Amino acid sequence: MNQNYSILTLAEQPGLISEIRALARIAWPEFLRHAKAEYWPELYDRFARYQFVFVEGNQVIAAGHTVPFKWDQTKADLPGGIQGVMERAVQMPENELPDSLCALAAIVLPEYRGRGLSTEILNSMKNIAVQHELQTFVAPVRPTFKSEHPKVAMSEYITWRSEKGESFDPWIRTHERMGAKILGVASNSLTVAGSIKEWREWTGLEISASGDFVVPGALTTVQMDYENDLGVYEEPNVWMKHLLPEP
C-alpha cells in the first residue's frame, strides 16, 4: 500500500497517550476494557519505546502495542497469554535482558480497515524487534471470527481450513501469509471478572440465573454464578511465531 502516514513511538511523542486510549475504546468490546490489567500502564512508561502509532495528518489512525520479555523458545515456557507475558516483562530482573518481543494489540480505526494497515502494523512490530536486537517475535492472536463460534473449543477452531489449506479465520490467515506458525492455544490470555450487575451494564444482557452465557464479542462463553454474584470470562488466544527479517 502507499504509505501516507508517519510512524511514531510513544517515547518520541508521549503526548499521544490520550489518542491511543481513545482508539482502544473504539476497538474493544466494553467488557474487555475491564480485564485484569494492573501492568498495562507500564506500556506507556517503562516500555514506551515499544508502543507506536500511525499518524495521518493530525489523526492517529492505528496503533501497535508490544512488550519485550524473556523466553527459552519452548512451548512449555510460553506465558499464559497477554496477562502472563506482561507479568513476566514487568517482573524481569534488571540484570536480565529480554530476547523476545510479544505483540499485544494491533488497532486500526474502523474507517481505515481493509487497507492493509494490520499487516503494516505487524511489519512495524517486526522492525521494532530487530531494532532492539531481539531474536523472536510472537503474538497471542485474537481470532476475528471466533466470537461467532463461542462454544467451539479454540483447539478445534484453529484446525478449520479452506480447500486451499488456509486458515478459516482472517486474522490468523494474515499472520500465516506473513510466515507465522501456530505454536498452540493460550487458554487464558486474559481474565475479566465482575458482578452480575456489571456484566449487565457491559453487555446489555438480562442475566437472571447461573450458567454459560454467550456474550457479543466474546471468544468463548462467560461463566455466570448468579448465587455468588460473579461472572468470569477467560479469553483464549492463539500463540503464533513469526520469522524476523535480517538486521
ROGU-259129 format. One record per residue (C-alpha): residue number from 1; residue in three letters; chain; x, z, y. Coordinates in Angstrom, 1 decimal. Each point is the difference from the previous one (the first is absolute). Layout:
<recs>
{rec NUM; Ala; A; {X; Z; Y}}
...
</recs>
This chain:
<recs>
{rec 1; Met; A; {0.0; 0.0; 0.0}}
{rec 2; Asn; A; {1.1; -0.5; 3.6}}
{rec 3; Gln; A; {1.2; 3.4; 1.3}}
{rec 4; Asn; A; {-1.6; 0.6; 3.4}}
{rec 5; Tyr; A; {0.5; 3.8; -0.1}}
{rec 6; Ser; A; {2.9; 2.4; 0.4}}
{rec 7; Ile; A; {1.0; 2.6; -2.5}}
{rec 8; Leu; A; {0.8; 3.5; 1.4}}
{rec 9; Thr; A; {0.9; 3.2; -1.8}}
{rec 10; Leu; A; {-1.5; 3.3; 1.1}}
{rec 11; Ala; A; {3.5; 1.2; 0.7}}
{rec 12; Glu; A; {0.3; -2.8; 2.6}}
{rec 13; Gln; A; {-3.5; 0.6; 1.4}}
{rec 14; Pro; A; {-1.2; 3.6; -0.7}}
{rec 15; Gly; A; {-2.8; -0.5; 2.4}}
{rec 16; Leu; A; {-1.8; -2.2; -2.5}}
{rec 17; Ile; A; {-1.1; 3.0; -2.2}}
{rec 18; Ser; A; {-3.5; 0.0; 1.5}}
{rec 19; Glu; A; {-0.5; -3.7; -0.7}}
{rec 20; Ile; A; {1.2; 0.4; -3.6}}
{rec 21; Arg; A; {-2.4; 2.9; -0.5}}
{rec 22; Ala; A; {-2.9; -2.1; 1.4}}
{rec 23; Leu; A; {0.9; -2.8; -2.3}}
{rec 24; Ala; A; {-0.2; 2.4; -3.0}}
{rec 25; Arg; A; {-3.4; 1.2; 1.1}}
{rec 26; Ile; A; {-1.3; -3.6; -0.2}}
{rec 27; Ala; A; {1.7; -0.8; -3.3}}
{rec 28; Trp; A; {-0.9; 2.9; -2.3}}
{rec 29; Pro; A; {-3.4; 1.4; -1.2}}
{rec 30; Glu; A; {-0.9; 3.2; 1.7}}
{rec 31; Phe; A; {0.5; 2.2; -3.0}}
{rec 32; Leu; A; {3.6; -1.2; -0.5}}
{rec 33; Arg; A; {0.9; 1.2; 3.5}}
{rec 34; His; A; {-0.5; 3.5; -1.4}}
{rec 35; Ala; A; {2.5; -0.3; -2.8}}
{rec 36; Lys; A; {2.6; 2.7; -0.5}}
{rec 37; Ala; A; {2.7; -1.1; 2.5}}
{rec 38; Glu; A; {2.0; 2.9; 1.2}}
{rec 39; Tyr; A; {3.2; -2.1; -0.1}}
{rec 40; Trp; A; {-1.4; -3.1; 1.8}}
{rec 41; Pro; A; {1.0; 1.1; 3.5}}
{rec 42; Glu; A; {3.6; -0.2; -1.2}}
{rec 43; Leu; A; {-0.3; -3.8; 0.0}}
{rec 44; Tyr; A; {-0.4; 0.0; 3.8}}
{rec 45; Asp; A; {3.0; 2.3; 0.6}}
{rec 46; Arg; A; {2.7; 0.3; -2.7}}
{rec 47; Phe; A; {-0.8; -3.4; -1.6}}
{rec 48; Ala; A; {-0.8; -1.9; 3.2}}
{rec 49; Arg; A; {2.6; -2.7; -0.8}}
{rec 50; Tyr; A; {-2.0; -0.9; -3.1}}
{rec 51; Gln; A; {-3.3; -0.6; 1.8}}
{rec 52; Phe; A; {-0.7; -3.3; 1.8}}
{rec 53; Val; A; {-2.7; -2.0; 1.7}}
{rec 54; Phe; A; {-0.7; -3.6; 0.8}}
{rec 55; Val; A; {-0.9; -0.5; 3.6}}
{rec 56; Glu; A; {-1.6; -3.1; 1.4}}
{rec 57; Gly; A; {-0.1; 0.1; 3.8}}
{rec 58; Asn; A; {-0.9; 3.6; 0.8}}
{rec 59; Gln; A; {-1.9; 0.6; -3.2}}
{rec 60; Val; A; {1.1; 1.6; -3.2}}
{rec 61; Ile; A; {-1.4; -2.3; -2.7}}
{rec 62; Ala; A; {1.6; 1.5; -3.2}}
{rec 63; Ala; A; {2.1; 2.9; -1.2}}
{rec 64; Gly; A; {2.1; 0.9; -2.9}}
{rec 65; His; A; {0.8; 3.5; -1.2}}
{rec 66; Thr; A; {3.0; 0.7; -2.4}}
{rec 67; Val; A; {2.1; 3.0; -0.9}}
{rec 68; Pro; A; {3.4; 0.3; -1.6}}
{rec 69; Phe; A; {0.4; 2.1; -3.1}}
{rec 70; Lys; A; {2.3; 0.6; -3.0}}
{rec 71; Trp; A; {-1.0; -1.5; -3.4}}
{rec 72; Asp; A; {2.0; -0.4; -3.2}}
{rec 73; Gln; A; {-1.6; -3.3; -0.8}}
{rec 74; Thr; A; {-1.9; 1.2; -3.0}}
{rec 75; Lys; A; {-3.8; 0.0; -0.4}}
{rec 76; Ala; A; {0.1; 3.7; -0.9}}
{rec 77; Asp; A; {1.5; 0.8; 3.3}}
{rec 78; Leu; A; {-2.6; -1.8; 2.2}}
{rec 79; Pro; A; {-1.9; 2.4; 2.2}}
{rec 80; Gly; A; {-3.8; 0.4; -0.6}}
{rec 81; Gly; A; {-0.6; -2.4; 2.9}}
{rec 82; Ile; A; {-0.2; 0.1; 3.8}}
{rec 83; Gln; A; {-0.3; 3.8; 0.2}}
{rec 84; Gly; A; {2.7; 0.5; -2.6}}
{rec 85; Val; A; {2.5; -2.4; 1.6}}
{rec 86; Met; A; {-0.6; 1.6; 3.5}}
{rec 87; Glu; A; {0.7; 3.4; -1.4}}
{rec 88; Arg; A; {3.2; -1.2; -1.7}}
{rec 89; Ala; A; {1.2; -1.7; 3.2}}
{rec 90; Val; A; {-0.6; 3.0; 2.2}}
{rec 91; Gln; A; {1.4; 2.5; -2.4}}
{rec 92; Met; A; {3.2; -2.0; -0.8}}
{rec 93; Pro; A; {3.1; 2.1; 0.7}}
{rec 94; Glu; A; {1.9; -0.9; 3.1}}
{rec 95; Asn; A; {3.2; -0.7; -2.0}}
{rec 96; Glu; A; {-1.8; -2.6; -2.1}}
{rec 97; Leu; A; {-0.6; -3.6; 1.0}}
{rec 98; Pro; A; {-3.1; -2.0; -0.9}}
{rec 99; Asp; A; {0.5; -3.1; -2.1}}
{rec 100; Ser; A; {-3.5; -1.5; 0.0}}
{rec 101; Leu; A; {-2.7; -1.0; 2.4}}
{rec 102; Cys; A; {-3.7; 0.6; -0.7}}
{rec 103; Ala; A; {-2.8; -1.9; 1.7}}
{rec 104; Leu; A; {-2.8; 2.3; 1.1}}
{rec 105; Ala; A; {-2.4; -2.3; 1.9}}
{rec 106; Ala; A; {-0.4; -3.5; 1.3}}
{rec 107; Ile; A; {-2.7; -0.2; 2.6}}
{rec 108; Val; A; {-1.3; -3.1; 1.8}}
{rec 109; Leu; A; {-2.7; -0.2; 2.7}}
{rec 110; Pro; A; {-3.2; -1.5; -1.6}}
{rec 111; Glu; A; {0.0; -3.0; 2.3}}
{rec 112; Tyr; A; {3.6; -0.9; -0.9}}
{rec 113; Arg; A; {-0.5; 0.2; -3.8}}
{rec 114; Gly; A; {0.4; -3.2; -2.0}}
{rec 115; Arg; A; {3.0; -1.2; 2.0}}
{rec 116; Gly; A; {2.7; 1.1; -2.4}}
{rec 117; Leu; A; {0.9; 3.2; 2.0}}
{rec 118; Ser; A; {-0.1; 2.2; -3.1}}
{rec 119; Thr; A; {2.7; -2.1; -1.6}}
{rec 120; Glu; A; {2.0; 0.2; 3.2}}
{rec 121; Ile; A; {-0.4; 3.8; 0.0}}
{rec 122; Leu; A; {1.4; 0.2; -3.5}}
{rec 123; Asn; A; {2.9; -2.3; 1.0}}
{rec 124; Ser; A; {0.7; 2.3; 3.0}}
{rec 125; Met; A; {0.0; 3.0; -2.4}}
{rec 126; Lys; A; {2.6; -1.7; -2.2}}
{rec 127; Asn; A; {2.1; -0.7; 3.1}}
{rec 128; Ile; A; {-0.1; 3.7; 0.9}}
{rec 129; Ala; A; {1.2; 0.9; -3.4}}
{rec 130; Val; A; {2.9; -2.4; 0.3}}
{rec 131; Gln; A; {0.9; 1.2; 3.5}}
{rec 132; His; A; {0.2; 3.6; -1.2}}
{rec 133; Glu; A; {2.0; -1.0; -3.1}}
{rec 134; Leu; A; {-2.7; 1.1; -2.4}}
{rec 135; Gln; A; {0.2; -1.5; -3.5}}
{rec 136; Thr; A; {-3.7; 0.0; -1.0}}
{rec 137; Phe; A; {-3.4; -0.7; 1.6}}
{rec 138; Val; A; {-3.2; 1.2; -1.7}}
{rec 139; Ala; A; {-3.6; 0.3; 0.9}}
{rec 140; Pro; A; {-3.0; 2.1; -1.3}}
{rec 141; Val; A; {-2.4; -2.9; 0.5}}
{rec 142; Arg; A; {-3.7; 0.6; 0.9}}
{rec 143; Pro; A; {-1.8; -3.0; -1.7}}
{rec 144; Thr; A; {-2.4; -1.7; 2.3}}
{rec 145; Phe; A; {-2.8; -0.6; -2.5}}
{rec 146; Lys; A; {0.3; 3.2; -2.0}}
{rec 147; Ser; A; {-2.7; 1.7; 2.1}}
{rec 148; Glu; A; {-2.5; -2.6; -1.4}}
{rec 149; His; A; {0.8; 1.4; -3.5}}
{rec 150; Pro; A; {0.3; 3.7; 0.5}}
{rec 151; Lys; A; {-0.9; 0.9; -3.6}}
{rec 152; Val; A; {2.7; -2.2; -1.5}}
{rec 153; Ala; A; {3.3; 1.7; -0.8}}
{rec 154; Met; A; {2.8; -1.2; 2.1}}
{rec 155; Ser; A; {2.1; -0.5; -3.2}}
{rec 156; Glu; A; {-2.6; -2.6; -1.1}}
{rec 157; Tyr; A; {-0.6; -1.5; 3.5}}
{rec 158; Ile; A; {3.6; -1.0; 0.3}}
{rec 159; Thr; A; {-0.2; -2.1; -3.2}}
{rec 160; Trp; A; {-2.7; -2.2; 1.5}}
{rec 161; Arg; A; {1.5; -3.5; 0.4}}
{rec 162; Ser; A; {-1.1; -3.5; 0.9}}
{rec 163; Glu; A; {0.4; -3.0; -2.2}}
{rec 164; Lys; A; {3.2; -0.7; 1.9}}
{rec 165; Gly; A; {1.3; 3.5; -1.0}}
{rec 166; Glu; A; {-0.3; 1.3; 3.6}}
{rec 167; Ser; A; {-1.4; 3.5; 0.8}}
{rec 168; Phe; A; {-3.7; 0.2; 0.6}}
{rec 169; Asp; A; {0.7; 2.2; 3.0}}
{rec 170; Pro; A; {1.1; -1.8; 3.2}}
{rec 171; Trp; A; {2.3; 2.7; 1.2}}
{rec 172; Ile; A; {1.8; 0.4; -3.3}}
{rec 173; Arg; A; {0.1; -3.8; -0.1}}
{rec 174; Thr; A; {1.7; -0.1; 3.4}}
{rec 175; His; A; {2.7; 2.4; -1.2}}
{rec 176; Glu; A; {0.5; -1.9; -3.2}}
{rec 177; Arg; A; {0.4; -3.3; 1.8}}
{rec 178; Met; A; {2.8; 1.6; 2.0}}
{rec 179; Gly; A; {1.7; 0.9; -3.3}}
{rec 180; Ala; A; {-1.2; 3.6; -0.5}}
{rec 181; Lys; A; {-0.6; 1.4; -3.5}}
{rec 182; Ile; A; {-2.5; 2.7; -1.0}}
{rec 183; Leu; A; {1.7; 3.2; -1.2}}
{rec 184; Gly; A; {-3.1; 2.0; -0.8}}
{rec 185; Val; A; {-2.9; 1.9; 1.4}}
{rec 186; Ala; A; {0.3; 2.7; 2.6}}
{rec 187; Ser; A; {-2.9; 2.1; -1.4}}
{rec 188; Asn; A; {-0.3; 2.3; 3.0}}
{rec 189; Ser; A; {1.6; -1.6; 3.0}}
{rec 190; Leu; A; {-2.0; 2.1; 2.5}}
{rec 191; Thr; A; {-2.7; 2.6; -0.1}}
{rec 192; Val; A; {-3.0; 0.6; 2.2}}
{rec 193; Ala; A; {-1.8; 3.3; -0.4}}
{rec 194; Gly; A; {-3.0; 1.1; 2.1}}
{rec 195; Ser; A; {-3.3; 1.9; 0.0}}
{rec 196; Ile; A; {-3.2; -1.8; -1.0}}
{rec 197; Lys; A; {-1.0; 0.0; 3.7}}
{rec 198; Glu; A; {3.3; -1.7; 0.9}}
{rec 199; Trp; A; {-0.5; -2.6; -2.7}}
{rec 200; Arg; A; {-3.5; -0.7; 1.3}}
{rec 201; Glu; A; {1.4; -0.5; 3.5}}
{rec 202; Trp; A; {2.9; -2.1; -1.1}}
{rec 203; Thr; A; {-2.1; -2.3; -2.2}}
{rec 204; Gly; A; {-3.6; 0.2; 1.1}}
{rec 205; Leu; A; {-1.0; 0.7; -3.6}}
{rec 206; Glu; A; {-2.7; 2.5; -1.1}}
{rec 207; Ile; A; {1.8; 2.3; -2.3}}
{rec 208; Ser; A; {-2.3; 2.6; -1.6}}
{rec 209; Ala; A; {1.5; 0.5; -3.5}}
{rec 210; Ser; A; {3.3; 0.1; -1.8}}
{rec 211; Gly; A; {1.5; -3.1; -1.6}}
{rec 212; Asp; A; {2.2; -3.0; 0.5}}
{rec 213; Phe; A; {-1.1; -1.9; 3.1}}
{rec 214; Val; A; {0.8; -3.6; 0.9}}
{rec 215; Val; A; {1.2; 0.1; 3.7}}
{rec 216; Pro; A; {0.4; -3.2; 2.0}}
{rec 217; Gly; A; {3.7; -0.8; 0.4}}
{rec 218; Ala; A; {1.1; 2.4; -2.8}}
{rec 219; Leu; A; {2.1; -1.4; -2.8}}
{rec 220; Thr; A; {-1.5; 2.4; -2.5}}
{rec 221; Thr; A; {-2.9; 2.4; -0.1}}
{rec 222; Val; A; {-0.1; 3.3; 2.0}}
{rec 223; Gln; A; {-0.6; 3.1; -2.0}}
{rec 224; Met; A; {-2.6; 2.1; 1.7}}
{rec 225; Asp; A; {-0.5; 3.7; -1.0}}
{rec 226; Tyr; A; {-3.2; 0.9; 1.8}}
{rec 227; Glu; A; {-0.1; 3.6; -1.2}}
{rec 228; Asn; A; {3.5; 0.7; 1.3}}
{rec 229; Asp; A; {-0.5; -2.2; 3.1}}
{rec 230; Leu; A; {3.0; -2.2; -0.7}}
{rec 231; Gly; A; {0.6; -3.7; -0.3}}
{rec 232; Val; A; {3.4; -1.3; -1.1}}
{rec 233; Tyr; A; {1.3; -3.6; 0.0}}
{rec 234; Glu; A; {3.3; -0.9; -1.7}}
{rec 235; Glu; A; {1.0; -3.5; 0.9}}
{rec 236; Pro; A; {1.9; -2.1; -2.5}}
{rec 237; Asn; A; {2.5; -2.6; 1.3}}
{rec 238; Val; A; {2.3; -2.5; -1.8}}
{rec 239; Trp; A; {3.8; 0.4; 0.2}}
{rec 240; Met; A; {1.7; -3.3; 0.6}}
{rec 241; Lys; A; {3.7; -0.8; 0.5}}
{rec 242; His; A; {1.3; -2.8; 2.2}}
{rec 243; Leu; A; {3.3; -1.8; -0.1}}
{rec 244; Leu; A; {2.0; 0.3; 3.2}}
{rec 245; Pro; A; {1.8; -2.8; 1.8}}
{rec 246; Glu; A; {3.7; 0.1; 0.2}}
{rec 247; Pro; A; {1.4; 1.8; 3.0}}
</recs>
